[in-house]
Amino acid sequence: MQDYVKRKLLPTLAAFNWKQWLALTAFILVLGFTGLHAVRIARELIYWQYHRDEEIRGWMTIGYVAHSYRVSPYVLHQALGLPDRPDTRPLREIAKSQNRSMDETRAILQDAITHARPPYPPPSPPRREGGGR
């Protein structure tokens, strides 16, 4: 490998003109940019795979809860009586501003999540007519 680098690669790179260097630099930058974003996407996918339906806690935001439970943030805003715009406050602060306990806020959100997910209410088993098979 060292011999290859000394005999082939270095003389080839030394013979590059400015256009070839520019193309090589652009290729390396695009490759790095693509790799960086691929790693970020993979990390996010892995994170949310393990944080689905996470227990609602005071440090979470409405957006975090909505993402974890796969419901629209609008549903959670509506349940808490908040305007439908991004609210980055932790749930603990929202509960305090509404004079509610965190347990009461958690129960309201859980109820809204349950009603937002299909199917609600769960379908009843099909009835058989005439008592036959």
Secondary structure as UniProt FT lines:
FT   HELIX           2..4
FT   HELIX           5..9
FT   HELIX           10..14
FT   HELIX           18..50
FT   TURN            52..53
FT   TURN            58..59
FT   HELIX           62..69
FT   HELIX           73..80
FT   HELIX           91..97
FT   TURN            98..99
FT   HELIX           102..116
FT   TURN            130..131
//
